[in-house]
Amino acid sequence: MNVMLPQLLAGDQVVVKGSLGRVQGIVYVKDASDVVCKSIYMPEVFGQIINVGTGNRTTIWDLVYALIRVLGR
């Protein structure tokens, strides 16, 4: 999204490298930061890798289409 959104905002054509069928997990920054903040007080996670996700899968095509729709392009 960090590449596609600026392209759309500039009125440029969206260039996607790779398959539009690729699947990504989309997480709100606030949700991810909440996990980080809460984990600070959990000694059992010190030094551990924490994966944050919703379990929802979004294809690149669906993401591009949603951005185009929201921006009215």
Long-range contacts (C-beta under 8 A, 24 or more apart in sequence): 1-26, 1-63, 1-67, 4-63, 4-64, 4-67, 5-67, 8-67, 8-68, 8-71, 8-73, 9-71, 14-64, 14-68, 16-60, 16-64, 18-60, 19-60, 20-59, 20-60, 20-61, 20-64, 21-59, 21-60, 21-61, 22-59, 22-60, 23-57, 23-58, 23-59, 24-57, 24-58, 24-59, 24-60, 24-63, 25-53, 25-54, 25-55, 25-56, 25-57, 25-58, 26-54, 26-56, 26-58, 26-63, 27-52, 27-53, 27-54
